[in-house]
Amino acid sequence: MRKTDKKIDNQLINQLNEVCQFALDEFNGFVWLTHQVNFAQFPKSLRIICVFETRDNLKQFIMAQSQQVLGQLIVKKLLDINVVIKEQQIVYDSEQSCQQDHNGNWAQRLASRVI
């Protein structure tokens, strides 16, 4: 990772930590989020993964149309550091699905891009 890539990654982490704290307080069953990026194709390659405890938590979140709130917050926070993404770059998943499909191995799940 180049020095400039590391700087951008640190900025992403700081902004996404703020989003995560908000989501933990606001959305039932939300547990964490992460990001993946290929800096050679940044920001188009940036993907944000928001994780809920169960499929039911995720279903309720989507039924309440809360993904619009969280998605807009992520887009805004990243825009604050001049990173423009589309809401389609934000995906949602659950610990339960990872456990069932990949025996809880998030590295394998994220690498497979099944979500």
N, C-alpha and C positions, 0 to 999 in steps of 0.2 A: 504494500500500500504506500503510495506516494505521500509526502508530507501534506500536500494540499487535500488529498483524499481523507487523510486522518483528521484534518481540521474540519472538513465538511461532516464527516461521520460523528465527531464529537458534538457539533452543532445539532445534528439530527437527533442524537441521543438526548441532549438537553431539552429540546422542544418536545420530543415524544415522552420524556419522563413527566413533563407537565400534563400532557394529555392523559397519560396513564393514571396519575393521581386524581384527576377529574373523573375519569371513567370508573375508578375503584369506588369513589364516593357516590356516583350517580346511577350506575347500571348494575342491577341485581345479577350476580353470577359472573361478572367480568373479573378476570384474574390477572391478565398481563397482556402486553403487546411487544412486538419486536419488529425489526425491519431487515430486509435483504436488499442488497444493491450491488450492481456491477458498475464500478466507477467509470469504466470505458464507455458506458452507455447511460450515464447519469444526466438528467434525473428520470429519463424514460424507463430505466430498469428498476427504479425504486419501488419496492412493494412493502406495504405495512400490513402486518398480520395481527389482528385483535382476537384474543382468545378468551372464551368463556368456559366455565366449569363443566356445564352439561349442554347437551343438544337442546334440552328444554329451555335453559337460560337463553341460549342463542335464538331459539325460535320466538320466545317472548320479546326479546330485544328487537327482532326484525318486525314482528307483528305490531309493536308499538311505534314503528317507523323511527326508532332511535338511531338507526345507522345513519340517517341523514344528519342528526345532531352531531354524532361522533365524527362522521366523515367530514362535515364542514369545519369542525374544530381542528382536525388534523390538517386539512388543507390550509386553514388560516395560520396555524402555528408554523407550518413549513414555509408559508409565504412570508412570514416575519423574518425568515433568514434567506429570502429570495430563492426558495425552492418551489417550483410550480409542479404540482402533480394533479392528476385527475382522480376523481373518487373511485374509478374502476381499478386503481392501483392499491386500493384498500380492500383487504379480504378478511373474512370472519371465520373462525373455527372454534372447536371445543376440545378440552382435555379429554372428554369422553370419546370423541371420534378418533383422536390420536391414539388413545389407549387401545381401542378396538382394532383400528386399522394398522397401526405400526408399533404395537406393544409399548406405547408411551415414548417412543423414540422420536423426539421433535426434529432432530437433525435429519433423520431419514425422511420424515414426513415433509419437511420444508424443501429438501433436495428433490423430492419426487414431484413437487408442485401439484399435488392432488387437490389442493384447496383453491 
